[in-house]
Amino acid sequence: MTAPPPALHRRSGDLFLFICVLALLGVGLVMVYSASSIVAYDRMADSAYFLRRQATWIGIGLVAMWIARSVHYQRLRVYAVPLLLATAVLLVAVLVPGIGRVAGGARRWIALGPTSFQPVELAKLALPLFVAQFAVRRSADMRDLRRGVVPPLIVTGVLAGLVLLQPDMGSAVVLVVVTMTVLFLAGARIAHLTLVAIAALPVAALAVAAAPYRLRRFLAFLDPWSDPQGSGFHIIQSLLAFGSGGLIGVGLGESRQKFFYLPERHTDFIYAIVGEEIGLLGSMGLLLLFAFLAYRGYRISREAPDRFGSLLAAGITAAIVGQALMNMGVATGLLPVKGVPLPLVSFGGSSLVMTMIQVGILLNISQYAAGEGK
């Protein structure tokens, strides 16, 4: 294992990334309160119920991010395989009745006292860590399909398959995107990755066709008005929210769709509430924040002092930004409906904390970057 560089070479980390993340957390806190206040008052007689929980998770996430920032990223290499195995065990456990908790027709959560944990969120950290470690150990084989590309893809396929059983196709796609990104940057041949992508298309088509609800969602994506009260309902209400918002929005807190029209208003479809209340300018501003996060992650990856740090930063950035783009694509009707939250913005516990741990690792890598971090 590469030893941590001397303290002399350690800087404070990427301040711009940290500010960007704080901005996203701030926007998320405001929008979670705005989007959830009505349903919180109706169900809990407390309009600030989700606001307080989100603020608590942000506090826990900040502590977790600080801890992750303080642990040298090279020390994580020894945990790559154990963390991956633990993730696989948890992904199996969540499918077991009595262990996994069912909500909204999906079995994605493991109850932990008064709260719950989504194992797939751990997978979004464990997988880029494992693939980055694998690519460093097998650097001489990365241009070989059998020895360099297939092994991490098999691991990814197993994890993605377990996630599909929950079912959670959106997160399964994120895992595949992370692995393909790291393999590409590790030097895998484009021809090999293209071949894998082509071979995966029939598998994806089969996964859609095998589940009636997925097929309905895909058909609704093509024409949501064919079933406006069924599979097309989510996307129609989301598009109505964006349409009502116009350029500058109807005003913060003035959403009409949050009055029990738009489902999952403070989680998966919070971006639609952003578009309705603060308009095209607000939704584009949020998109630009994620674009800036992608840019800072790219710089950290490019300027990392070693190959492992570079690939790990790239994988983490792909996981966060890829999920954000997927969420926004669903909300705007550019992608079929998938149940993935908007990182750092949507209401959630395990998703928020795990994302902030990922950010903490990025900040740690940036402390040893070769450039100036500007």
Sequence and secondary structure as in RCSB ss.txt:
>XXXX:A:sequence
MTAPPPALHRRSGDLFLFICVLALLGVGLVMVYSASSIVAYDRMADSAYFLRRQATWIGIGLVAMWIARSVHYQR
LRVYAVPLLLATAVLLVAVLVPGIGRVAGGARRWIALGPTSFQPVELAKLALPLFVAQFAVRRSADMRDLRRGVV
PPLIVTGVLAGLVLLQPDMGSAVVLVVVTMTVLFLAGARIAHLTLVAIAALPVAALAVAAAPYRLRRFLAFLDPW
SDPQGSGFHIIQSLLAFGSGGLIGVGLGESRQKFFYLPERHTDFIYAIVGEEIGLLGSMGLLLLFAFLAYRGYRI
SREAPDRFGSLLAAGITAAIVGQALMNMGVATGLLPVKGVPLPLVSFGGSSLVMTMIQVGILLNISQYAAGEGK
>XXXX:A:secstr
      GGG     HHHHHHHHHHHHHHHHHHHHHHHHHHHHHHS TTHHHHHHHHHHHHHHHHHHHHHHS GGG
GGGGHHHHHHHHHHHHHHTTSBTTEEEETTEEEEEEETTEEE HHHHHHHHHHHHHHHHHHHTGGGTT IIIIIH
HHHHHHHHHHHHHHTTT HHHHHHHHHHHHHHHHHTT  HHHHHHHHHHHHHHHHHHHHHSHHHHHHHHHHH GG
GSTTTTTHHHHHHHHHHHHHTTT S TT  STTTTTSTTTTTTTHHHHHHHHHHHHHHHHHHHHHHHHHHHHHHH
HHH SSHHHHHHHHHHHHHHHHHHHHHHHHHTTSS       TTTSS SHHHHHHHHHHHHHHHHHTT SS   
